Amino acid sequence: MTEKELIDQGYRKYSGETIDIFFNGSVCIHSGVCVRGLHDVFDTNRRPWILADNAPADEVAALIDSCPSGALKYIRKDK
């Protein structure tokens, strides 16, 4: 999926050096997989709550792939 397609579907972009993270709050089921899995990247007590560069891109991608709702998507910039 392209960045434009994600934005058009209501995802918000959080840019990083090697990976961009996209989040759609209307899709999120609040399972907490992201916050429990990579708290340095996903912290709801911080603004912005997603900091894409706070973990290696491979770890971020693996966690996003485990998101049960599809509220999180990513685009790799390093591959």
Backbone as CSV, one residue per row, in Angstrom:
resi,resn,N_x,N_y,N_z,CA_x,CA_y,CA_z,C_x,C_y,C_z
1,MET,0.851,-1.182,0.000,0.000,0.000,0.000,0.894,1.241,0.000
2,THR,0.476,2.257,-0.702,1.268,3.478,-0.776,0.894,4.438,0.354
3,GLU,1.776,5.413,0.566,1.504,6.433,1.572,0.194,7.153,1.271
4,LYS,-0.017,7.503,0.027,-1.241,8.214,-0.358,-2.479,7.372,-0.054
5,GLU,-2.414,6.081,-0.360,-3.554,5.203,-0.080,-3.840,5.134,1.420
6,LEU,-2.788,5.035,2.225,-2.975,4.982,3.677,-3.585,6.285,4.193
7,ILE,-3.052,7.412,3.756,-3.588,8.715,4.182,-5.053,8.852,3.752
8,ASP,-5.353,8.438,2.526,-6.729,8.507,2.019,-7.677,7.622,2.827
9,GLN,-7.152,6.561,3.445,-7.973,5.668,4.258,-8.062,6.113,5.720
10,GLY,-7.478,7.267,6.039,-7.608,7.813,7.382,-6.443,7.546,8.309
11,TYR,-5.350,7.034,7.777,-4.165,6.791,8.601,-3.370,8.077,8.770
12,ARG,-2.779,8.240,9.939,-1.908,9.376,10.222,-0.464,8.885,10.183
13,LYS,0.412,9.678,9.616,1.806,9.282,9.416,2.695,9.787,10.545
14,TYR,3.568,8.888,11.021,4.608,9.210,11.998,5.937,8.819,11.348
15,SER,6.709,9.810,10.960,7.918,9.578,10.166,9.117,9.189,11.010
16,GLY,9.928,8.304,10.435,11.196,7.922,11.015,12.263,7.899,9.937
17,GLU,13.487,7.677,10.347,14.598,7.626,9.388,14.500,6.413,8.470
18,THR,14.179,5.248,9.039,14.185,4.014,8.258,12.806,3.395,8.074
19,ILE,11.813,3.900,8.819,10.457,3.363,8.716,9.458,4.467,9.051
20,ASP,8.393,4.527,8.283,7.276,5.419,8.589,6.149,4.554,9.142
21,ILE,5.560,5.000,10.239,4.463,4.285,10.877,3.172,5.046,10.596
22,PHE,2.126,4.306,10.297,0.813,4.883,10.028,-0.180,4.297,11.022
23,PHE,-1.040,5.155,11.572,-2.012,4.729,12.573,-3.389,5.276,12.219
24,ASN,-4.406,4.414,12.343,-5.786,4.810,12.123,-6.583,4.501,13.389
25,GLY,-6.908,5.538,14.135,-7.619,5.383,15.399,-9.010,4.799,15.264
26,SER,-9.648,4.985,14.120,-10.995,4.445,13.951,-10.977,2.931,13.707
27,VAL,-9.826,2.378,13.389,-9.682,0.938,13.175,-9.199,0.245,14.454
28,CYS,-8.519,0.982,15.313,-7.885,0.426,16.511,-8.909,-0.196,17.462
29,ILE,-8.583,-1.396,17.968,-9.443,-2.066,18.948,-8.827,-2.006,20.350
30,HIS,-7.758,-1.260,20.506,-7.108,-1.012,21.794,-6.683,-2.305,22.496
31,SER,-6.093,-3.203,21.738,-5.606,-4.463,22.307,-4.346,-4.238,23.141
32,GLY,-3.626,-3.163,22.881,-2.428,-2.843,23.650,-1.172,-3.549,23.183
33,VAL,-1.247,-4.279,22.102,-0.074,-4.992,21.583,1.077,-4.016,21.338
34,CYS,0.799,-2.878,20.785,1.850,-1.904,20.455,2.503,-1.329,21.715
35,VAL,1.695,-0.881,22.655,2.208,-0.223,23.851,2.985,-1.207,24.734
36,ARG,2.463,-2.398,24.864,3.165,-3.418,25.669,4.395,-3.957,24.943
37,GLY,4.340,-4.008,23.624,5.422,-4.607,22.861,6.634,-3.715,22.672
38,LEU,6.415,-2.444,22.375,7.510,-1.491,22.156,7.135,-0.151,22.780
39,HIS,7.217,-0.091,24.089,6.798,1.117,24.804,7.644,2.340,24.433
40,ASP,8.897,2.135,24.044,9.730,3.275,23.636,9.224,3.912,22.342
41,VAL,8.554,3.127,21.518,8.000,3.636,20.260,6.570,4.118,20.465
42,PHE,5.767,3.330,21.163,4.340,3.615,21.347,4.067,3.943,22.816
43,ASP,3.804,5.205,23.106,3.560,5.648,24.485,2.407,6.648,24.470
44,THR,1.260,6.211,24.928,0.065,7.057,24.878,0.118,8.245,25.827
45,ASN,1.095,8.286,26.715,1.249,9.424,27.620,2.165,10.502,27.060
46,ARG,2.623,10.329,25.841,3.563,11.256,25.206,2.928,11.801,23.932
47,ARG,3.320,12.990,23.553,2.903,13.582,22.281,4.148,13.973,21.498
48,PRO,4.341,13.519,20.281,3.484,12.520,19.639,3.646,11.162,20.314
49,TRP,2.614,10.371,20.267,2.637,9.107,20.997,3.414,8.022,20.271
50,ILE,3.722,8.236,18.986,4.521,7.288,18.211,5.821,7.965,17.795
51,LEU,6.949,7.360,18.172,8.284,7.810,17.754,8.940,6.658,17.010
52,ALA,8.874,6.711,15.701,9.295,5.593,14.844,10.764,5.213,15.014
53,ASP,11.611,6.151,15.371,13.049,5.889,15.469,13.493,5.353,16.824
54,ASN,12.576,5.092,17.736,12.957,4.657,19.083,13.207,3.157,19.214
55,ALA,13.220,2.443,18.092,13.565,1.016,18.064,14.002,0.690,16.641
56,PRO,14.768,-0.391,16.482,15.180,-0.793,15.128,13.966,-1.074,14.239
57,ALA,14.085,-0.727,12.965,12.976,-0.880,12.019,12.460,-2.311,11.955
58,ASP,13.349,-3.297,12.065,12.908,-4.694,12.029,11.980,-5.015,13.198
59,GLU,12.290,-4.495,14.376,11.451,-4.725,15.558,10.108,-4.023,15.411
60,VAL,10.145,-2.796,14.904,8.907,-2.035,14.696,8.012,-2.762,13.691
61,ALA,8.591,-3.196,12.580,7.816,-3.895,11.552,7.208,-5.184,12.097
62,ALA,7.983,-5.955,12.855,7.473,-7.210,13.418,6.308,-6.949,14.363
63,LEU,6.410,-5.919,15.179,5.322,-5.604,16.101,4.079,-5.164,15.328
64,ILE,4.256,-4.299,14.346,3.111,-3.826,13.560,2.446,-4.986,12.830
65,ASP,3.238,-5.942,12.356,2.670,-7.121,11.704,1.801,-7.941,12.653
66,SER,2.010,-7.778,13.966,1.220,-8.525,14.942,-0.008,-7.751,15.440
67,CYS,-0.212,-6.542,14.944,-1.378,-5.741,15.347,-2.647,-6.454,14.878
68,PRO,-3.538,-6.829,15.812,-4.711,-7.622,15.428,-5.769,-6.870,14.624
69,SER,-5.792,-5.552,14.722,-6.862,-4.800,14.059,-6.471,-4.239,12.698
70,GLY,-5.177,-4.110,12.446,-4.741,-3.454,11.218,-4.684,-1.944,11.355
71,ALA,-4.805,-1.444,12.581,-4.758,0.001,12.809,-3.365,0.564,12.575
72,LEU,-2.357,-0.278,12.646,-0.978,0.133,12.411,-0.474,-0.451,11.094
73,LYS,0.166,0.374,10.309,0.786,-0.033,9.056,2.151,0.630,9.005
74,TYR,2.989,0.192,8.103,4.311,0.809,7.969,4.783,0.757,6.528
75,ILE,5.709,1.664,6.240,6.429,1.666,4.974,7.901,1.753,5.311
76,ARG,8.668,0.751,4.885,10.113,0.739,5.120,10.790,1.696,4.153
77,LYS,11.790,2.404,4.641,12.559,3.323,3.808,13.970,2.810,3.576
78,ASP,14.320,1.707,4.263,15.696,1.208,4.214,15.840,-0.038,3.350
79,LYS,14.784,-0.459,2.680,14.857,-1.677,1.867,14.390,-1.443,0.470
